[in-house]
Amino acid sequence: MRFHEMGLNASKMMDIKKLRKSQRGFTLVELLIAVALTTLITAALTGAIFQVFTLHARTTNRMTAVRQVQQAGFWVCPDIMSAQNVTPGANNGFPLTLNWTIDGASYAVVYSLEGSGSLRALQRKYYVNSTLTSTTLVAEYILHTDTRIAPTTSCSYSSCPVYNLTVTAKVGDETETRVYQAQPRPGT
């Protein structure tokens, strides 16, 4: 078939050839380089995002553990300082019973580690004249094997020792331990 039979003249054929030459696509090497660069950038971004989320989780767990041991010290130490009688239990000092009397009324606080497994909750029960008036969840995630209350040997009063409260909280892989000291007031 000839050009004029197809309805194409020579100038139109030249335009088609020029069009084909200007519409060249990407070479295989260019495509492979583009795919490789895209893969590297995606891997770097994914790694960075993963690290941000991991760091955030670790920081959150650490701050939760710190807050739990602070809560334990915040509650237990003032109660020990108010107490005239401190009676540690047989299990690392828990349940811990604190008693005092003011103006004829008797007060008692009992701290216990509740739950099963290695992590427990520190609970506070408050009694007035032997009547339970409140129960408070003081702290969670308490590692009961590393939490204890025990008297020390030094005290400014001969009848009352200073008590060391060691509290350990574990949240995820993060652990926090604090040691608090409190001295009960002398009995009357």
C-alpha positions, 0 to 999 in steps of 0.5 A: 500500500502506498501512502496516498492509498492509506490517506497519508501523505509524506508530511504526515508520516514525517510527523508520526516519526517525529512524534514517536522519537519524542515520546521515548519512555524510561529505560529499564535502568532508569526504572530500576534506579527509581524503584531502588531509591523509593525502596530506600526512602520508604525503609528509612521512613518506616524505621524512623516511625518505628523508633518514634513509636518504640521510644514513646512506648518506653517513655510512657512505661517509664513515667508510669512506673515512676508515678507508681512508686511516687504514689506509694511513697506519697501515701505510706510515708505520711501514714507512718509518720502519723502512726504510734504503732507500726506492725509490719506483716510477715510477707516483706512487711505486708500487710502493714498495719498502722495505728494511732489515737487522737482525742479518744478516736482510734485510727488504723490504716492497713496497706496490702499488696493485692492480686496474684502473679509478680505484679500487684496493686498496693491498697490502703484501707482506712479505719476509724474506731474499727469501722472501714471508712475508705479503700484506696488503690494507691499504686499498680504494677508493684513488683511484690518480690522487690517491695518491702517495708522494714525497720532500720536500726537507727532512731532518735527515739529509743522506742521507735525505729525508722522504717525503710519502704522500698517500692519497685514498679514494673511497666512493660520492660521499664522498672523503677525502684525508690527507697523512702524513710519514715519515722513514726511519732512516739507512742503516748 
